[in-house]
Amino acid sequence: MKLISALIGCSLLLGMGACTQTSTSQDYTNFVNPFIGTGGHGHTYPGVVVPNGMIQPSPDTRIYQWDACSGYYYDDATINGFSHTHLSGTGCGDYGDVLLMPTVGEQDYHAMGTESQQMAYASAFSHQNEEAQPGYYSVMLDRYQVKAELTATKRAAIHRYTFPESAEAGFILDFDYSLQRQKNEEMELEVISDTEIRGRKKTVYWAFDQYINFYAKFSKPFTYTMVTDSMALDEGGPLLPTAKVLLHFNTKANEEVYVKVGISAVDMEGARKNVEAEIPEWDFEGVRNAARASWNNYLSKIDIDTDDKDQKIMFYTALYHTGMQPNLFTDVDGRYLGMDLKTHQGDVNEPMYTIFSLWDTFRAYHPLMTIIDPDLNEAFIRSLIQKHREGGVFPMWELAGNYTGTMIGYHAVPVVVDAYMKGYRDFDVNEAYKACLRVAEYDTTGIKCPPLVLPHLMPQAKYWKNKIGYVPCDKDNEAVAKALEYAYNDWCISVFAESLGDVANHDKYAKFAEGYKTYFDPTTRFMRGLDSEGNWRTPFSPRSSTHRSDDYCEGTAWQWTWFVPHQIDGLVELMGGREGFINKLDSLFTADSSLEGEMTSADISGLIGQYAHGNEPSHHIIHMYNYVDQPYKTQELVDSVLHTLYFNDPNGLSGNEDCGQMSAWYILNAMGFYQVCPGNPVYSIGRPLFNKATVNLKDGKKFTVIAKNNSRENKYIQSMVLNGKALDKPFFTHQDIVNGGTLELTMGDQIKK
């Protein structure tokens, strides 16, 4: 793969010039490897997006199953084409809209069967002839001997294809295609001139009502064949609606043909306006350079000092992954599709966003954003508040203006409360507070979502929590996990209420915040399912897992027992005090890593004992040692995760990237700290990876973490000094960051207890 050698050797293979740096400027994109996470189960894609962009042109190598969530899997050897919408790091698949594939020779589009990962027109390719960098992707399609290149703006993409000489050159624009073979419930495709095509469709899959509109403009006139006859994937199978355009033209040797594509969730006219406003000319290099510049601006928020090139690549790739979503959802004319599935006239300068994987991202991604771009994080909160207004409730996992009801908890609440408690309040605070109270109650009225989604968006667990004070395991699925997250969410509401002077709701939700105590079994010393008669669920094994169909959520009792980020002192007390807590926490990291059950969750990965770094419920646990005066264990374990569970490799992530969360954990911990409890603006100090890390704050101030005597062996902190004042505890506040200054950590190879 050319990218890796280019990154290491600073060669010209990426077509970006030499990697020379000056003291005044740095091309941060040289240190991004978009292939990290495209193997294993990272589920990232290597194609093009600008920071928080609406459009994501990227190659699709497979269609079905878990490792097709982003459309691209590194081990595959063929490409189906280049579609324009993609999700990064998710555990569910969707999107893959408006597939374009250049062809030379006979255009084959026959059905390949329901089991095939390939389209009939797929082409072989080699990673040796594939390049990726922020804002640019290219590959040689071996079957057609066509070089494909992609770049993009926020709302539009431009493709450049270099063809061989041929009287049978062309494209296949496959509009009925999508990842996971979604149901095409509505579909319209129109050739409006010999250089223009547009279309609209509604698909039904993870998002029950996903609307996509596109407008494509070609630099070369074409003749065409429209394919609209229904087709069956298998002989004798059901007929499925078809919408493809086969384009035909002649090409000279090395002739470049350009395609501009705009998309919109509103209508085809919106898609046309998007591309015409953002890519008025055929200036591929200009768009590419602008995309690169936008990424350099995003990546420049943090500077690091390290001699380890792999670590530098891993860090800036992680930062790159955090910028891939949430995605812009407002057209260039200010219109957007609301949660009520109606078109709304908004403000292009106050845009809406989509893709809120809140169960994942409340933990580290949004706290990171409060540090590096609090204004953008406030914009996300304003979007969430508007979604509450239009749809009736805060979303759990919002996708393309749809409630999906995916995952558990009501984690828009900590996103709001964490920002508020850090002083970022550029949103309607009163409406946000009302939305927090609304989402915590069991009330199915007034919510605009499909009937099948409603029981997940508003689960029975909320009813039982509010009615009897706990969630019985015989009344709802994943009862323990839901109840533990509700307790934390309700603590956030109690903090919000107290700040606003709402004493009654503060008291109410502070009581709910202690609900975790109900599930602690002092005999087994785990959080366990409790039925409506007050009996523990039996049989019980702390390593038992039945994916999405037990008392936990993508985890076991080993992982979920620790989800009390808001009252660690209370959990310590439950476990018999400091020594009992430490012994139990030690056992988490030394226990046998085996799982029990016929349908164990594949999300339980990246195991150290029973600690599972590959999934989010474990992400705060390592820092719990700091709360019981054993910071050296936090330092040891952070060091272990940073060095053994993140790699500069396609299989470089220990689990799904999850829309920036897995990367945000790495960024914060590599800098030397982590926020254990969003809503409480305090950071826990771990083990800094770099000699120096500097956050370039929005007002020109800087917050710098310096690790003196730093080395692979010197992983233990000997002393901590913040702005010249010694720290006796491994914690500091968000205000310390905002004020600017320096945290100096002196490292050594000896444990300091």
VOGU-3710 file (C-alpha; in Angstrom, 3 decimals, decimal comma):
1> mklisaligc> 0,000/0,000/0,000  1,538/3,277/-1,095  0,204/5,303/1,809  2,244/3,667/4,531  5,568/4,048/2,767  4,707/7,641/1,961  3,902/8,420/5,559  7,051/6,808/6,855  9,412/7,898/4,124  7,921/11,320/3,348
11> slllgmgact> 8,048/10,448/-0,346  6,021/11,905/-3,182  3,818/8,842/-3,562  0,737/10,674/-2,352  1,199/13,469/-4,854  1,378/15,984/-2,027  5,020/17,048/-2,208  7,680/16,461/0,371  6,857/16,281/4,063  9,225/19,108/4,982
21> qtstsqdytn> 8,136/21,030/8,019  8,926/24,519/9,154  8,665/26,061/12,560  5,681/28,126/11,481  3,592/25,621/9,526  2,979/21,926/9,414  1,039/19,732/7,016  -0,763/17,583/9,552  -2,430/15,530/6,815  0,932/13,866/6,176
31> fvnpfigtgg> 0,378/12,050/9,453  -3,055/10,609/8,694  -3,521/7,038/7,529  -7,185/6,659/6,483  -6,730/2,895/6,223  -6,475/2,511/10,013  -9,673/0,779/11,095  -10,631/-0,502/7,637  -9,626/-4,026/8,693  -10,539/-6,077/11,745
41> hghtypgvvv> -13,841/-4,712/13,004  -12,983/-1,002/12,975  -15,562/-0,372/10,221  -13,992/2,845/8,950  -13,810/3,881/5,292  -10,793/5,274/3,394  -12,649/7,578/1,041  -13,226/11,301/1,099  -14,954/13,602/3,546  -14,142/17,103/4,741
51> pngmiqpspd> -14,622/17,874/8,451  -18,262/17,114/9,315  -19,142/17,051/5,616  -22,500/15,954/4,203  -21,036/13,809/1,419  -18,548/10,926/1,683  -17,496/9,497/-1,711  -15,670/6,250/-1,002  -15,072/2,824/-2,550  -17,396/-0,047/-1,667
61> triyqwdacs> -15,830/-3,500/-1,609  -18,691/-5,488/-0,098  -22,435/-5,261/0,459  -23,579/-7,486/3,293  -22,913/-8,371/6,913  -21,186/-6,717/9,860  -17,900/-5,861/8,184  -19,747/-4,089/5,372  -20,991/-1,357/7,716  -18,779/1,266/6,042
71> gyyyddatin> -18,831/-0,413/2,628  -15,070/-1,045/2,601  -13,107/-3,945/4,072  -9,349/-3,997/3,702  -9,024/-7,737/3,018  -11,304/-7,553/-0,042  -9,820/-7,633/-3,521  -12,584/-6,083/-5,623  -14,389/-2,738/-5,724  -18,071/-2,467/-6,644
81> gfshthlsgt> -17,896/1,247/-7,280  -17,940/4,557/-5,474  -21,014/5,537/-3,512  -21,522/8,895/-1,840  -22,803/8,307/1,694  -20,960/6,326/4,362  -20,903/5,754/8,114  -17,621/5,590/10,023  -17,042/2,870/12,584  -20,654/1,927/13,291
91> gcgdygdvll> -21,900/-1,492/14,353  -24,941/-1,268/12,069  -24,937/-0,739/8,328  -26,802/1,772/6,165  -26,139/4,320/3,397  -24,040/3,501/0,316  -26,152/5,738/-1,920  -25,614/6,734/-5,576  -23,000/4,238/-6,740  -20,854/5,246/-9,725
101> mptvgeqdyh> -18,526/2,854/-11,547  -16,433/3,605/-14,666  -16,407/0,823/-17,263  -14,596/-0,124/-20,442  -16,073/-2,776/-22,690  -19,351/-4,611/-22,273  -21,334/-3,400/-19,272  -22,440/-6,357/-17,182  -25,067/-5,729/-14,546  -26,742/-9,118/-14,116
111> amgtesqqma> -27,786/-10,164/-10,606  -25,079/-12,050/-8,717  -27,305/-13,634/-6,068  -28,172/-12,797/-2,489  -24,946/-14,267/-1,111  -22,544/-12,377/-3,369  -20,556/-9,456/-2,015  -19,782/-8,380/-5,580  -21,727/-6,603/-8,258  -21,375/-7,987/-11,778
121> yasafshqne> -19,414/-4,919/-12,834  -16,949/-5,071/-9,893  -13,259/-4,653/-10,625  -10,192/-6,175/-9,027  -7,717/-3,756/-7,482  -4,450/-3,805/-5,575  -3,525/-1,878/-2,441  -0,250/-1,150/-4,227  -2,231/1,053/-6,605  -4,457/2,634/-3,978
131> eaqpgyysvm> -3,827/5,949/-2,215  -5,715/7,731/0,545  -5,172/10,939/2,426  -7,534/13,467/4,007  -9,652/14,891/1,189  -8,353/12,579/-1,555  -8,642/8,946/-2,645  -7,457/7,148/-5,771  -7,234/3,592/-7,061  -6,500/1,784/-10,309
141> ldryqvkael> -9,378/-0,435/-11,404  -7,615/-3,422/-12,947  -10,589/-4,786/-14,861  -11,064/-1,561/-16,800  -7,583/-0,028/-16,557  -9,189/3,170/-15,323  -7,675/5,328/-12,605  -10,335/6,681/-10,260  -9,778/9,776/-8,106  -12,160/11,362/-5,608
151> tatkraaihr> -12,297/14,595/-3,637  -15,082/16,665/-2,098  -16,418/19,825/-0,527  -18,948/19,851/2,299  -21,966/19,040/0,143  -20,579/17,852/-3,202  -17,996/15,533/-4,704  -15,893/15,679/-7,822  -14,499/12,549/-9,471  -11,670/12,320/-11,993
161> ytfpesaeag> -11,346/9,188/-14,123  -8,432/8,549/-16,460  -9,547/6,183/-19,215  -7,623/4,139/-21,775  -8,416/4,540/-25,466  -11,758/2,879/-26,106  -14,872/3,021/-28,228  -16,743/1,352/-25,340  -16,002/3,577/-22,363  -18,674/4,690/-19,946
171> fildfdyslq> -20,155/4,541/-16,467  -22,746/2,565/-14,610  -24,743/4,756/-12,251  -26,486/2,269/-9,985  -29,233/3,992/-8,044  -31,007/0,913/-6,693  -27,736/-0,204/-5,059  -27,140/0,331/-1,350  -25,145/-1,248/1,431  -26,948/-4,159/3,112
181> rqkneemele> -29,418/-4,275/0,161  -31,897/-1,871/1,699  -35,501/-1,796/0,571  -36,068/0,844/-2,104  -39,555/2,021/-1,233  -39,591/5,019/-3,600  -37,254/5,593/-6,522  -37,045/8,082/-9,381  -34,173/8,383/-11,845  -34,010/10,909/-14,705
191> visdteirgr> -31,502/11,757/-17,437  -32,109/15,470/-17,996  -29,463/16,122/-20,679  -26,498/14,408/-22,296  -24,354/15,534/-19,348  -26,815/15,548/-16,408  -28,612/12,935/-14,313  -30,667/13,322/-11,185  -32,660/11,093/-8,883  -34,476/10,666/-5,607
201> kktvywafdq> -35,291/7,666/-3,483  -36,439/6,555/-0,089  -34,833/3,521/1,481  -35,978/1,484/4,465  -33,366/-0,149/6,659  -31,685/1,008/9,861  -33,205/4,392/9,114  -36,821/3,592/8,283  -37,282/6,741/6,207  -33,992/7,699/4,607
211> yinfyakfsk> -34,413/10,154/1,753  -31,564/10,758/-0,676  -31,553/13,048/-3,694  -28,681/13,552/-6,092  -27,639/15,598/-9,098  -24,688/14,497/-11,258  -22,957/16,548/-13,959  -20,510/14,908/-16,398  -17,718/16,724/-18,242  -18,207/14,552/-21,330
221> pftytmvtds> -21,485/14,093/-23,232  -22,861/10,563/-23,212  -25,466/8,361/-24,764  -27,256/6,084/-22,376  -29,408/3,058/-21,692  -31,866/3,180/-18,807  -32,390/-0,089/-16,908  -35,665/-0,072/-15,003  -36,997/-3,624/-15,405  -37,428/-5,350/-12,071
231> maldeggpll> -34,790/-7,987/-11,320  -34,498/-10,903/-8,919  -31,246/-11,457/-7,089  -31,722/-15,226/-7,276  -33,529/-17,307/-9,884  -37,153/-17,532/-8,830  -36,688/-14,939/-6,117  -38,802/-11,829/-5,572  -38,555/-9,115/-8,199  -36,904/-5,967/-6,941
241> ptakvllhfn> -37,180/-2,452/-8,383  -34,219/-1,488/-10,546  -32,854/1,924/-11,471  -29,536/2,067/-13,309  -28,167/4,221/-16,110  -25,559/2,798/-18,462  -23,543/5,654/-19,974  -21,574/5,320/-23,206  -18,867/7,419/-24,884  -15,525/7,138/-26,675
251> tkaneevyvk> -12,243/8,015/-25,008  -8,716/8,741/-26,123  -5,712/7,285/-24,327  -5,333/8,858/-20,851  -8,413/11,010/-21,354  -9,737/12,487/-18,125  -13,482/12,496/-17,554  -14,894/14,410/-14,600  -18,121/13,918/-12,665  -19,599/16,325/-10,109
261> vgisavdmeg> -22,187/14,960/-7,668  -24,314/16,810/-5,145  -26,626/15,191/-2,624  -29,501/16,422/-0,466  -32,010/14,921/1,941  -34,533/17,562/0,823  -34,963/17,303/-2,953  -33,144/17,049/-6,284  -33,065/20,814/-6,683  -31,260/21,057/-3,359
271> arknveaeip> -28,691/18,554/-4,594  -28,149/20,632/-7,754  -27,759/23,845/-5,792  -25,260/22,177/-3,467  -22,927/21,099/-6,243  -23,275/24,271/-8,315  -22,570/26,478/-5,306  -19,591/24,528/-4,031  -18,000/23,160/-7,238  -18,900/25,623/-10,024
281> ewdfegvrna> -15,910/24,652/-12,217  -14,095/21,435/-13,187  -11,223/22,263/-10,845  -10,398/18,914/-9,253  -7,050/20,049/-7,845  -8,570/23,204/-6,405  -11,211/21,187/-4,552  -8,590/18,691/-3,415  -6,337/21,437/-2,058  -9,242/23,099/-0,276
291> araswnnyls> -10,219/19,784/1,310  -6,654/19,287/2,457  -6,571/22,808/3,904  -9,818/22,209/5,800  -8,328/19,097/7,372  -5,117/20,897/8,274  -7,201/23,511/10,047  -9,054/20,796/11,978  -5,948/18,776/12,836  -3,960/21,835/13,945
301> kididtddkd> -6,043/22,084/17,116  -3,478/19,863/18,863  0,312/19,754/18,446  2,378/16,867/19,734  6,099/16,268/20,163  7,233/12,692/19,627  10,000/10,893/17,782  7,770/7,881/17,160  6,321/8,284/13,653  3,765/5,512/14,136
311> qkimfytaly> 2,447/7,177/17,260  2,202/10,486/15,441  0,286/8,835/12,612  -2,015/7,061/15,065  -2,708/10,290/16,936  -3,548/12,431/13,917  -5,532/9,615/12,327  -7,539/9,393/15,544  -8,114/13,145/15,406  -9,100/12,767/11,731
321> htgmqpnlft> -11,632/10,083/12,659  -13,249/12,439/15,178  -13,866/14,948/12,372  -15,740/12,553/10,090  -19,037/13,046/11,926  -21,587/14,306/12,952  -22,408/15,287/9,386  -23,827/18,472/7,936  -27,534/18,059/7,129  -28,478/21,531/5,866
331> dvdgrylgmd> -28,355/22,391/2,159  -26,597/25,456/0,809  -29,967/27,260/0,663  -30,602/26,614/4,370  -33,223/23,897/3,940  -33,067/20,572/5,768  -35,168/17,492/6,489  -36,531/17,577/10,035  -37,233/14,742/12,438  -40,861/15,123/11,413
341> lkthqgdvne> -39,711/14,227/7,866  -40,808/17,646/6,665  -38,693/20,213/4,870  -37,721/23,139/7,081  -36,216/26,452/6,079  -33,258/27,001/8,338  -30,149/29,137/8,245  -27,097/27,961/6,323  -24,975/29,699/8,968  -26,761/27,772/11,719
351> pmytifslwd> -26,862/24,309/10,125  -28,381/21,082/11,323  -26,261/17,968/11,762  -26,955/14,245/11,616  -25,270/11,031/12,824  -25,425/11,198/16,606  -24,137/7,929/18,057  -24,749/9,225/21,550  -24,343/5,961/23,505  -20,771/5,942/22,277
361> tfrayhplmt> -19,830/9,573/21,917  -21,050/11,095/25,207  -18,108/9,367/26,907  -15,049/10,905/25,218  -15,904/12,424/21,821  -18,131/15,216/23,107  -15,852/15,953/26,090  -12,965/16,209/23,603  -14,992/18,637/21,522  -15,562/20,855/24,562
371> iidpdlneaf> -11,775/21,225/24,609  -10,814/21,547/20,937  -13,974/23,082/19,408  -16,595/24,051/22,002  -18,434/26,232/19,464  -19,025/23,260/17,187  -20,121/21,152/20,145  -22,681/23,825/21,005  -23,903/23,652/17,393  -24,396/19,909/17,845
381> irsliqkhre> -26,419/20,595/20,987  -28,577/23,126/19,146  -29,225/20,430/16,513  -30,235/17,939/19,210  -32,590/20,475/20,778  -34,197/21,130/17,390  -34,608/17,391/16,835  -36,391/17,226/20,188  -38,716/20,035/19,053  -39,529/18,432/15,711
391> ggvfpmwela> -39,685/14,781/16,739  -40,980/15,033/20,282  -37,965/13,735/22,208  -34,179/13,696/22,207  -32,788/10,999/19,901  -30,740/8,032/21,135  -29,024/7,265/17,828  -30,101/9,678/15,094  -29,489/8,821/11,441  -30,468/10,963/8,446
401> gnytgtmigy> -33,289/12,693/10,319  -34,552/9,382/11,718  -34,997/8,041/15,206  -33,483/4,563/15,178  -34,026/3,609/18,809  -30,606/1,956/18,750  -28,690/1,349/21,996  -29,838/2,400/25,462  -29,875/5,314/27,882  -30,677/8,953/27,142
411> havpvvvday> -27,242/10,282/26,461  -28,150/13,552/24,819  -28,515/14,554/28,470  -24,825/14,257/29,467  -23,783/15,940/26,217  -25,915/18,946/27,144  -25,072/18,954/30,848  -21,333/18,507/30,340  -21,203/21,520/28,026  -23,393/23,546/30,380
421> mkgyrdfdvn> -21,296/22,749/33,454  -18,163/23,766/31,557  -19,694/27,150/30,785  -20,672/26,543/27,162  -24,267/27,709/26,999  -24,853/29,072/23,499  -28,125/27,200/23,171  -31,646/27,496/24,543  -30,924/26,360/28,105  -34,558/26,264/29,192
431> eaykaclrva> -35,586/24,193/26,181  -32,606/21,907/26,713  -33,640/21,394/30,327  -37,236/20,619/29,316  -35,890/18,115/26,775  -33,768/16,431/29,458  -36,785/16,059/31,757  -38,931/14,806/28,860  -36,537/12,084/27,765  -36,178/10,737/31,312
441> eydttgikcp> -39,904/10,050/31,627  -41,881/7,196/30,142  -44,267/8,927/27,752  -44,918/7,570/24,258  -47,186/10,422/23,169  -46,180/13,028/20,621  -43,148/11,171/19,304  -42,845/11,086/15,521  -41,236/7,770/14,702  -42,229/4,437/13,145
451> plvlphlmpq> -44,242/2,122/15,424  -41,457/-0,471/15,406  -38,963/2,082/16,688  -41,085/3,507/19,509  -40,645/0,637/22,048  -36,873/1,022/21,715  -36,854/4,795/21,775  -39,182/4,835/24,784  -38,590/1,457/26,480  -40,631/-0,040/29,308
461> akywknkigy> -37,528/0,226/31,475  -38,200/3,937/31,962  -41,717/3,177/33,161  -40,497/0,729/35,783  -37,610/2,938/36,895  -39,997/5,822/37,510  -42,822/3,710/38,978  -41,073/1,325/41,375  -37,524/2,683/41,443  -35,778/-0,072/39,512
471> vpcdkdneav> -35,977/-2,018/36,255  -37,000/-5,649/36,818  -35,114/-8,073/34,599  -38,348/-9,945/33,785  -39,970/-6,744/32,499  -37,424/-5,464/29,981  -34,344/-6,598/28,110  -30,865/-5,396/29,147  -32,404/-4,264/32,434  -29,179/-3,891/34,412
481> akaleyaynd> -27,369/-1,906/31,733  -30,372/0,350/31,181  -30,812/0,966/34,885  -27,144/1,798/35,463  -27,142/4,250/32,571  -30,418/5,772/33,726  -28,886/6,366/37,168  -25,999/8,247/35,575  -28,291/10,158/33,184  -30,530/11,107/36,094
491> wcisvfaesl> -27,523/12,312/38,081  -26,757/14,618/35,144  -30,320/15,939/35,286  -29,998/16,505/39,043  -26,860/18,581/38,474  -28,617/20,581/35,745  -31,651/21,098/37,979  -29,529/22,270/40,890  -27,733/24,784/38,688  -31,091/26,153/37,516
501> gdvanhdkya> -32,512/26,311/41,033  -35,122/23,582/40,483  -34,974/22,022/43,940  -37,814/19,536/43,453  -36,326/17,982/40,339  -32,845/18,071/41,804  -34,026/16,000/44,744  -36,062/13,657/42,544  -33,268/12,863/40,129  -30,546/12,790/42,790
511> kfaegyktyf> -32,504/9,949/44,376  -32,789/8,162/41,031  -29,017/8,644/40,623  -28,517/6,167/43,470  -30,526/3,492/41,684  -27,367/1,535/40,881  -27,268/0,327/44,488  -30,323/-1,868/43,861  -28,446/-4,110/41,451  -25,341/-4,813/43,497
521> dpttrfmrgl> -25,332/-8,350/44,856  -23,026/-8,409/47,896  -22,654/-12,184/47,646  -21,232/-12,305/44,111  -20,107/-8,642/44,249  -21,476/-7,974/40,761  -24,348/-5,944/39,374  -27,117/-8,491/38,707  -30,576/-8,706/37,273  -33,348/-8,396/39,853
531> dsegnwrtpf> -36,843/-9,587/38,937  -40,179/-8,007/39,820  -40,462/-10,263/42,902  -37,141/-9,041/44,229  -35,197/-12,183/43,373  -31,777/-12,308/41,681  -31,801/-13,802/38,210  -30,431/-17,325/38,190  -28,373/-19,005/36,941  -25,721/-16,302/36,995
541> sprssthrsd> -22,247/-16,123/35,532  -20,319/-12,832/35,326  -18,780/-13,853/31,978  -22,057/-14,906/30,356  -23,119/-13,015/27,233  -26,085/-13,342/24,910  -25,751/-10,495/22,438  -28,504/-7,877/22,911  -30,663/-10,429/24,725  -29,629/-10,557/28,382
551> dycegtawqw> -29,413/-8,259/31,391  -26,477/-6,300/29,972  -25,798/-4,475/26,724  -22,931/-5,682/24,560  -21,119/-6,754/27,684  -21,135/-8,891/30,798  -21,468/-8,351/34,528  -17,687/-8,016/34,630  -17,798/-4,917/32,430  -21,072/-3,380/33,590
561> twfvphqidg> -20,521/-3,598/37,346  -18,287/-0,532/37,076  -20,723/1,800/35,356  -21,193/4,235/38,221  -19,047/7,121/36,944  -21,018/9,706/38,907  -20,678/8,115/42,376  -17,468/6,132/42,505  -17,342/6,654/46,259  -20,754/4,995/46,484
571> lvelmggreg> -19,530/2,002/44,496  -16,460/1,788/46,730  -18,754/1,636/49,748  -20,886/-1,095/48,159  -17,795/-3,202/47,642  -16,835/-3,018/51,267  -14,563/-0,021/51,210  -11,297/0,917/49,556  -9,494/-2,419/49,887  -12,488/-4,424/48,715
581> finkldslft> -12,929/-2,111/45,754  -9,249/-2,315/44,795  -9,227/-6,105/45,023  -12,316/-6,356/42,849  -10,919/-3,877/40,320  -7,616/-5,763/40,207  -9,494/-8,968/39,461  -11,177/-7,365/36,442  -7,809/-7,056/34,708  -6,501/-10,496/35,729
591> adsslegemt> -9,620/-12,629/35,244  -9,823/-15,281/32,564  -10,828/-13,530/29,338  -13,114/-16,318/28,168  -16,818/-15,679/27,667  -19,752/-18,037/28,096  -22,801/-18,432/25,899  -23,793/-19,545/22,413  -24,413/-15,980/21,171  -21,681/-13,989/22,903
601> sadisgligq> -21,405/-10,371/21,813  -18,721/-9,756/19,207  -18,480/-6,241/20,646  -16,715/-7,626/23,722  -13,196/-7,258/22,351  -9,813/-5,757/23,140  -9,704/-7,766/26,342  -7,308/-7,317/29,248  -8,692/-9,912/31,629  -12,384/-9,060/31,452
611> yahgnepshh> -11,800/-5,364/30,732  -13,055/-4,869/27,155  -11,512/-1,824/25,526  -13,119/-2,639/22,176  -16,496/-1,454/23,448  -17,587/1,663/25,267  -18,893/0,482/28,678  -15,313/-0,166/29,821  -13,768/3,110/28,704  -13,749/4,910/32,073
621> iihmynyvdq> -12,772/1,976/34,268  -8,970/2,224/34,112  -9,083/5,687/35,648  -11,028/4,463/38,686  -7,748/3,578/40,409  -7,076/7,313/40,701  -10,117/7,626/42,961  -8,741/5,118/45,461  -5,177/6,465/45,599  -3,554/3,923/43,306
631> pyktqelvds> -2,691/6,110/40,311  0,236/3,916/39,275  -2,230/1,222/38,222  -4,090/3,720/36,042  -0,730/4,676/34,524  0,252/1,047/33,884  -3,050/0,178/32,224  -3,317/3,327/30,123  0,206/2,590/28,902  -0,786/-0,978/28,064
641> vlhtlyfndp> -3,888/0,051/26,091  -2,088/2,802/24,175  0,713/0,455/23,146  -1,155/-2,814/22,557  -4,669/-1,941/21,375  -3,993/0,861/18,864  -1,771/0,345/15,804  -0,776/2,064/12,565  -2,377/-0,732/10,588  -5,728/-1,442/8,883
651> nglsgnedcg> -6,470/-3,720/11,850  -5,351/-0,974/14,210  -8,464/-0,679/16,385  -9,686/-3,192/18,957  -13,356/-2,691/18,100  -15,758/-0,527/16,124  -14,451/3,035/15,792  -17,959/4,191/16,743  -18,188/7,626/15,193  -15,090/9,047/16,841
661> qmsawyilna> -15,403/7,563/20,350  -12,633/4,957/20,102  -10,344/7,605/18,667  -11,319/10,267/21,189  -10,343/7,908/24,022  -6,926/7,554/22,423  -6,482/11,304/21,894  -7,314/12,268/25,467  -5,308/9,479/27,067  -2,335/9,983/24,753
671> mgfyqvcpgn> -2,268/13,603/25,928  -2,291/12,321/29,503  -5,825/12,705/30,886  -9,442/11,558/30,599  -12,853/12,706/31,822  -14,374/9,859/33,817  -17,770/11,480/34,354  -19,105/13,883/31,712  -21,185/16,411/33,615  -18,485/16,746/36,244
681> pvysigrplf> -15,820/18,957/34,613  -12,834/17,176/36,153  -10,083/15,285/34,333  -8,181/12,287/35,648  -4,447/12,157/34,903  -3,121/8,988/33,319  0,066/8,305/31,412  1,051/10,819/28,705  2,324/9,197/25,528  4,183/12,207/24,132
691> nkatvnlkdg> 7,006/14,423/25,326  4,691/17,370/24,852  1,097/17,864/23,750  -0,361/21,339/23,223  -4,047/22,141/22,788  -4,439/25,326/20,753  -7,486/26,913/22,325  -9,927/29,055/20,372  -8,962/32,337/22,066  -5,258/31,952/21,289
701> kkftviaknn> -4,372/30,448/24,663  -2,594/27,120/24,926  -2,818/24,249/27,359  0,325/22,122/27,324  1,118/18,772/28,916  4,868/18,169/29,243  6,204/14,726/30,127  9,749/15,016/31,433  12,044/11,961/31,213  9,413/10,324/29,044
711> srenkyiqsm> 10,191/6,907/27,538  8,561/3,537/26,999  9,967/2,333/30,322  9,253/5,536/32,246  5,501/5,094/32,449  5,038/6,121/36,086  4,435/9,700/37,198  6,871/10,880/39,858  5,519/14,413/40,266  2,729/16,617/38,904
721> vlngkaldkp> 2,965/20,402/38,631  0,185/22,589/37,206  1,260/26,139/36,400  4,055/25,946/38,937  1,938/24,467/41,720  2,424/20,867/42,800  -0,625/18,599/42,590  -1,105/16,020/45,337  -4,008/14,310/43,545  -4,129/13,217/39,875
731> ffthqdivng> -6,967/15,533/38,865  -7,505/18,991/37,375  -10,518/20,911/36,101  -11,795/21,985/32,735  -11,309/25,586/33,796  -7,601/24,816/34,168  -7,574/23,990/30,451  -9,627/27,044/29,485  -7,301/29,328/31,441  -4,330/27,994/29,527
741> gtleltmgdq> -1,095/26,932/31,119  1,182/23,953/31,575  0,857/20,605/33,293  4,330/19,173/33,918  4,556/15,465/34,636  7,917/14,025/35,589  8,112/10,389/34,543  10,143/7,474/35,895  10,370/3,702/35,825  9,530/3,291/39,512
751> ikk> 6,061/3,033/40,975  5,208/5,974/43,183  2,433/5,034/45,560
//
